[in-house]
Amino acid sequence: MVKEPARILVVGGGYVGMYTALRLQRKLKQELRRGEAEITIVTPDPYMTYQPFLPEAAAGSISPRHVVVPLRRVLGRCRVVVGQVRSVDHAARTATLDTLATEEEGTAPERITYDELVLAPGSVSRTLPVPGLAEYAIGFKTVEEAIGLRNHVIEQMDIASSTRDPAVRDAALTFVFVGGGYAGVEALGELEDMARYTTRYYHNLAPEDMKWILVEASTRVLPEVGEEMGRYTVTELRRRNIQVLLETRLESCTDRVAALSDGQRFPTRTVVWTAGVKPHPLLAATDLPLDERGRLRCTPQLAVDGADHAWAAGDAAAVPDVTAEKPGTTTAPNAQHAVRQAAVLGDNLAHALRGEPLETYEHRYVGSVASLGLHKGVAQIYGRKVKGYPAWFMHRAYHLSRVPTVNRKARVLAEWILSGLFKREIVSLGSLEHPRAEFELAAGGEPPHPPRQPENPF
């Protein structure tokens, strides 16, 4: 039993952060009730985003609010602090963080003390010094970006439908996706499906008017599903008139022109950057050991190697893969490992507080599934290759089983059933990004973000 109050700090509200806190409040139910333990979770957003559903949210198959899980609802025995941890001094057991209150008050960052630390800040988009990238590209890692991209694509179709300038029309209907991993391929597949369906409601647009381009620097896409399924994916995308450019890099997107390493140039108003992720910058602002890739060095028990009372998992952690044949191999940074690691981490932290033996994280990778749009997909499960409708069905079934809470499962399933019975929604709600603009105009002021002018897109 826990003999003294134990202050547990969980940094991050993603897969690992939420599932670890959820596991802890179950395992330490009695200790929390008696006041012998307290759990604080610090996260930039008060919700966990189930990222595998972002492509379907962008395509309109799932409502954005059903892609996220409110932390305060599922973590009723935890204290949720919306803020950003800036640094961690583990030797002193303190973390420095900014909250909404410190920003509003203009005060110094807060300092919070802890006894046990769980570092799970996740990852951030890995960007390169590509000219024009910061000014014109769109990411695809958050629900806000997914919905913003959906609104943007439909807005470009509106521009193309109403302009008389062929150059403006061509640029509006050209969509460039950089990165051939899960995020890039699934987002491209779902949005191309959605846009092709939407053209039936425009009198002067046809699917063949649009250019969809996937740029990948390596020799194949979707390496997680194997080489054969990767080749099938390229064939399937090209069959849909999507240009797949392998061994090609984006060198510039200044002046709304995507310049590629093979010499091709595409005037475009849409560049989506999904070229990988990197460890969160917070890890460099700690006194904990990191590996050559900037991740926390961890033991198979998910403790930070050489640092007592510190734990980590997921994208931020280099966890040894004890099932691998090659020594020194670490587990892949994906949701499959993150969710399972969180359960073991929560159990081991509870074991450590009670002086019990720790468990070793051991999970053999079972395979991958990916959606290529409605009723299309690829999968490799236990070495067996699946494609087409069965793979798409497996993709939905697997992720429905993994999305947290019965509430979310029921809502997502209901939306899938309704979307199968009724037509797609094709509405762009881009004004949601600037809700006060119209009122400020009516009040005689200038909107903070003036509307774009289709006549001068470059």
C-alpha positions in Angstrom: 0.0 0.0 0.0 1.1 3.6 -0.6 2.2 4.9 2.8 2.8 8.6 1.8 1.0 10.9 -0.6 2.4 10.4 -4.0 2.2 13.3 -6.5 2.1 11.9 -10.0 2.6 14.4 -12.9 1.6 13.2 -16.4 2.9 15.5 -19.2 0.9 15.2 -22.3 -2.7 14.3 -23.1 -2.3 12.1 -26.1 -2.4 8.4 -26.4 0.1 7.6 -23.7 -0.8 10.5 -21.4 -4.6 9.8 -21.4 -4.3 6.0 -21.3 -1.7 6.0 -18.6 -3.8 8.4 -16.4 -6.8 6.3 -17.1 -5.0 3.1 -16.0 -3.6 4.8 -12.9 -6.9 6.1 -11.7 -8.2 2.5 -12.0 -5.2 0.8 -10.4 -4.9 3.5 -7.6 -8.6 3.8 -7.0 -8.4 3.2 -3.2 -5.3 5.3 -2.8 -6.9 8.2 -4.6 -10.0 8.0 -2.5 -7.9 8.0 0.7 -5.8 11.0 -0.5 -2.7 8.9 -0.6 -2.0 9.7 -4.2 -2.9 12.5 -6.6 -2.6 12.6 -10.4 -2.1 15.8 -12.4 -2.1 15.8 -16.2 -0.8 18.8 -18.0 -1.8 19.1 -21.7 -2.1 21.9 -24.3 -5.6 20.8 -25.2 -8.3 19.5 -22.8 -8.9 16.5 -25.1 -7.1 13.6 -26.7 -7.3 13.4 -30.5 -7.7 9.9 -32.0 -5.5 10.7 -35.0 -6.3 7.7 -37.2 -9.8 9.2 -37.6 -8.5 12.6 -38.9 -8.7 11.6 -42.6 -12.3 10.6 -42.2 -13.1 13.8 -40.2 -11.5 15.8 -43.1 -13.7 13.9 -45.6 -16.8 14.5 -43.5 -17.5 10.8 -42.6 -17.0 11.6 -38.9 -18.0 14.7 -36.9 -14.9 16.5 -35.5 -16.2 16.4 -31.9 -16.3 12.6 -32.1 -12.6 12.4 -33.1 -11.6 13.8 -29.7 -12.1 12.5 -26.2 -12.6 15.1 -23.4 -10.1 14.5 -20.7 -12.1 15.9 -17.9 -14.9 13.5 -18.6 -12.8 10.3 -18.7 -10.3 11.3 -16.1 -12.7 12.2 -13.3 -10.2 11.4 -10.5 -7.3 13.4 -12.1 -6.6 17.1 -12.0 -6.4 18.3 -15.6 -4.4 21.5 -16.2 -4.5 23.1 -19.7 -1.1 24.4 -20.3 2.3 23.8 -21.8 5.3 22.4 -19.9 8.4 24.4 -20.9 11.1 22.6 -18.9 11.6 19.8 -16.4 14.2 19.7 -13.7 14.0 16.1 -12.6 16.8 16.4 -10.1 14.7 18.9 -8.2 11.4 17.1 -9.1 9.9 20.3 -10.6 8.3 21.3 -13.9 7.8 24.8 -15.3 4.7 25.4 -17.3 2.6 28.1 -18.9 -1.2 28.0 -18.4 -4.0 30.0 -19.9 -4.1 32.0 -16.7 -0.4 32.9 -16.8 -0.8 34.1 -20.4 -3.8 36.2 -19.5 -2.3 37.7 -16.4 1.1 38.2 -17.9 2.8 36.5 -14.9 5.8 34.3 -14.8 5.4 30.5 -15.6 4.2 28.3 -12.8 6.3 25.7 -11.1 4.8 22.3 -10.1 6.5 19.7 -8.0 6.0 16.0 -8.3 7.2 12.6 -6.9 6.7 10.5 -10.1 6.9 11.9 -13.6 5.3 10.4 -16.8 6.7 12.2 -19.9 4.4 11.7 -22.9 4.4 15.0 -24.9 4.3 13.0 -28.1 5.8 14.4 -31.3 5.5 17.4 -33.6 5.6 17.7 -37.4 9.1 17.3 -38.8 9.6 20.2 -41.1 12.6 21.0 -43.4 14.0 24.4 -44.5 11.9 24.5 -47.6 11.3 28.1 -48.9 7.7 29.0 -48.6 6.7 26.0 -46.4 5.9 28.0 -43.3 3.9 30.6 -45.2 1.8 28.4 -47.5 1.8 24.7 -46.3 -0.9 23.0 -44.2 -0.2 20.4 -41.6 -2.3 17.3 -40.8 -1.7 16.4 -37.2 -4.6 18.0 -35.3 -8.4 18.0 -35.7 -8.2 21.7 -36.4 -5.9 21.2 -39.3 -8.1 18.3 -40.7 -11.2 20.4 -40.6 -9.4 23.5 -41.9 -8.1 21.4 -44.8 -11.6 20.2 -45.7 -12.9 23.7 -45.7 -9.9 24.8 -47.8 -10.4 22.1 -50.4 -14.1 23.0 -50.9 -13.2 26.7 -50.9 -10.7 26.1 -53.8 -13.5 24.4 -55.7 -15.7 27.4 -55.2 -12.9 29.7 -56.5 -12.3 27.4 -59.5 -16.0 27.4 -60.3 -16.4 31.2 -60.2 -13.2 32.4 -61.8 -12.7 33.2 -65.5 -8.9 33.1 -65.2 -7.5 29.7 -66.4 -4.4 30.1 -64.3 -6.4 30.8 -61.1 -8.6 27.8 -61.9 -5.7 25.5 -62.5 -3.9 26.5 -59.2 -7.1 26.2 -57.2 -7.7 22.6 -58.5 -4.1 21.4 -57.9 -3.5 19.7 -54.5 0.0 18.6 -53.5 0.6 16.2 -50.6 4.1 15.8 -49.4 4.8 12.5 -47.5 3.8 9.0 -48.4 3.2 7.6 -44.9 -0.1 6.9 -43.2 -1.1 10.5 -42.8 -0.3 11.6 -46.3 -1.8 8.6 -48.2 -4.9 8.4 -46.0 -5.6 12.1 -46.1 -5.1 12.2 -49.9 -7.3 9.2 -50.5 -10.2 10.4 -48.3 -10.1 14.0 -49.6 -9.8 13.0 -53.3 -12.8 10.8 -52.7 -14.7 13.6 -51.1 -13.8 16.2 -53.8 -14.7 13.8 -56.6 -18.1 13.3 -55.1 -18.5 17.1 -54.6 -17.9 17.9 -58.3 -21.4 16.6 -59.1 -22.8 19.7 -57.5 -20.8 22.1 -59.6 -22.1 22.8 -63.1 -18.6 23.6 -64.5 -16.3 21.2 -62.6 -15.5 17.6 -63.3 -13.2 15.1 -61.4 -10.7 15.1 -64.3 -10.3 18.9 -63.9 -8.5 18.3 -60.5 -4.8 17.4 -60.1 -3.9 15.4 -57.0 -0.2 14.9 -56.5 1.6 12.8 -53.9 5.3 13.6 -53.4 7.5 11.0 -51.6 11.2 11.2 -51.1 11.8 7.4 -50.7 11.2 4.6 -53.2 7.8 3.5 -51.9 4.8 4.6 -49.9 3.2 3.0 -46.7 6.3 1.1 -45.7 4.4 -0.2 -42.7 2.1 -2.5 -44.8 5.0 -4.1 -46.7 6.6 -3.6 -50.2 3.9 -5.6 -52.1 1.0 -3.6 -50.5 3.0 -0.4 -51.1 3.2 -1.1 -54.8 -0.5 -1.9 -54.9 -1.2 1.4 -53.2 0.7 3.3 -55.8 -1.1 1.4 -58.6 -4.5 2.1 -57.0 -3.8 5.8 -56.6 -2.6 6.1 -60.1 -5.7 4.3 -61.4 -7.6 7.2 -59.8 -5.5 9.7 -61.8 -3.5 10.7 -58.8 0.1 11.4 -59.6 2.5 9.5 -57.3 6.0 10.9 -57.6 8.5 8.6 -55.8 12.2 9.6 -55.1 11.1 13.2 -55.4 11.3 16.1 -52.9 9.6 19.4 -52.5 12.3 22.0 -52.9 10.2 25.2 -52.7 6.6 26.4 -52.5 7.2 30.2 -52.6 4.7 32.3 -54.6 2.3 29.4 -54.4 4.3 27.3 -56.9 5.4 23.8 -55.8 8.8 23.2 -57.2 10.0 19.6 -57.1 13.4 18.0 -57.3 12.6 16.4 -60.6 12.2 19.8 -62.2 8.4 19.9 -62.3 6.6 23.0 -61.1 2.9 23.1 -60.1 1.1 26.4 -59.5 -1.1 25.4 -56.5 -2.9 27.0 -53.6 -2.7 23.7 -51.5 0.4 22.1 -50.2 -0.2 19.6 -47.4 2.9 18.6 -45.4 2.8 15.1 -43.8 6.5 14.3 -44.2 7.0 12.6 -40.8 7.3 13.7 -37.2 10.1 14.4 -34.7 10.3 14.2 -30.8 8.7 17.1 -29.0 11.0 20.0 -28.2 10.3 19.7 -24.5 12.5 16.6 -24.3 15.6 18.8 -25.0 14.5 21.0 -22.1 14.9 18.3 -19.5 17.8 16.8 -17.6 16.9 13.3 -18.7 19.0 11.0 -21.0 18.2 11.2 -24.7 19.2 8.9 -27.6 20.7 10.1 -30.9 17.2 10.9 -32.3 16.2 13.0 -29.3 14.0 10.5 -27.6 14.1 9.5 -24.0 16.2 6.4 -23.3 13.9 3.8 -21.6 14.2 0.4 -20.1 11.8 -2.5 -21.2 9.8 -1.7 -18.1 9.2 1.8 -19.5 11.2 3.7 -16.9 13.6 6.3 -18.1 17.0 4.7 -18.1 19.2 5.9 -15.3 16.6 8.3 -13.8 14.6 7.1 -10.8 10.8 8.0 -10.7 10.7 9.0 -14.4 8.7 7.1 -17.0 8.0 7.5 -20.7 6.4 5.7 -23.6 5.1 6.4 -27.1 6.7 8.8 -29.7 8.8 10.4 -27.0 10.5 7.2 -25.8 13.1 4.8 -27.2 11.7 1.6 -25.8 13.7 -1.6 -26.5 11.8 -4.2 -28.5 12.4 -7.4 -26.6 10.6 -9.4 -29.4 13.0 -8.3 -32.1 15.6 -10.6 -33.4 18.2 -7.8 -33.9 19.6 -6.4 -30.6 19.2 -2.7 -30.0 15.9 -2.4 -31.9 13.3 -0.1 -30.5 9.5 -0.3 -30.9 7.9 1.6 -33.7 6.4 5.0 -32.8 2.8 4.2 -33.7 -0.5 4.0 -31.9 -0.5 0.2 -31.6 2.6 0.3 -29.4 1.6 3.6 -27.6 -1.7 2.3 -26.3 -0.3 -1.0 -25.1 2.8 0.7 -23.6 0.5 3.1 -21.7 -1.3 0.1 -20.0 2.1 -1.4 -18.9 3.4 2.0 -17.8 0.3 2.6 -15.6 0.6 -0.9 -14.1 4.4 -0.5 -13.4 4.0 2.9 -11.8 1.4 1.5 -9.5 3.7 -1.5 -8.8 6.6 0.8 -8.0 4.5 2.8 -5.5 3.5 -0.4 -3.8 7.0 -1.9 -3.9 6.0 -4.7 -6.3 7.9 -6.3 -9.2 7.7 -4.5 -12.5 6.4 -6.0 -15.8 8.3 -6.0 -19.1 6.7 -4.5 -22.1 6.5 -7.2 -24.8 4.3 -7.0 -27.8 5.0 -8.4 -31.3 3.8 -6.1 -34.0 0.8 -7.7 -35.6 0.5 -5.6 -38.8 -1.0 -2.4 -40.2 -4.1 -1.2 -41.9 -4.6 1.8 -44.0 -7.6 3.4 -45.8 -7.3 4.7 -49.3 -10.8 6.3 -49.4 -14.3 5.0 -49.1 -14.4 1.2 -49.5 -10.7 1.1 -50.5 -7.8 0.1 -48.3 -4.7 -2.1 -47.8 -3.7 -4.2 -44.8 -1.0 -6.7 -43.7 -2.1 -8.6 -40.6 0.1 -11.5 -39.2 1.8 -11.6 -42.6 -1.4 -11.9 -44.6 -2.0 -9.3 -47.3 -5.5 -7.8 -47.7 -6.6 -5.1 -50.1 -9.8 -3.4 -51.4 -13.1 -3.5 -49.5 -12.0 -6.2 -46.9 -9.0 -4.1 -45.9 -11.1 -1.0 -45.6 -13.6 -2.8 -43.4 -10.7 -4.1 -41.3 -9.4 -0.6 -40.9 -12.7 0.7 -39.6 -13.3 -2.3 -37.4 -9.8 -2.1 -35.8 -10.0 1.6 -35.1 -13.5 1.4 -33.8 -12.3 -1.2 -31.3 -9.4 1.1 -30.2 -11.1 4.5 -29.9 -11.6 5.2 -26.2 -14.9 5.1 -24.3 -18.2 3.3 -25.3 -19.7 6.8 -25.8 -17.3 7.5 -28.7 -17.6 4.1 -30.2 -21.3 4.4 -30.4 -21.2 7.9 -31.8 -18.7 7.0 -34.5 -20.6 3.8 -35.5 -23.8 5.8 -35.7 -22.2 8.3 -38.0 -20.8 5.6 -40.3 -24.3 4.1 -40.5 -25.9 7.4 -41.3 -23.2 8.3 -43.9 -24.0 5.0 -45.6 -27.7 5.8 -45.8 -27.5 9.4 -46.8 -25.4 11.6 -49.1 -22.2 13.3 -48.1 -22.2 16.8 -46.7 -20.3 19.2 -48.9 -20.4 22.4 -46.9 -17.4 24.5 -46.3 -17.4 26.3 -42.9 -14.2 28.3 -43.4 -15.7 31.3 -41.6 -15.5 29.3 -38.3 -11.8 30.2 -38.2 -12.6 33.9 -37.9 -16.1 34.1 -36.2 -15.8 37.8 -35.3 -14.9 39.0 -38.8 -18.5 39.8 -39.9 -19.5 41.4 -36.7 -16.4 43.7 -36.7 -17.3 44.8 -40.3 -20.9 45.5 -39.2 -19.6 47.5 -36.2 -17.5 49.7 -38.6 -14.1 48.1 -37.9 -11.7 46.1 -40.0 -11.7 42.3 -39.7 -8.5 40.9 -38.3 -8.3 38.5 -41.2 -9.6 40.0 -44.4 -11.2 37.5 -46.8 -9.0 36.2 -49.6 -9.4 37.6 -53.1 -9.7 34.9 -55.7 -8.8 37.3 -58.4 -5.2 37.6 -57.0 -4.3 34.2 -55.6 -0.6 34.5 -56.0 
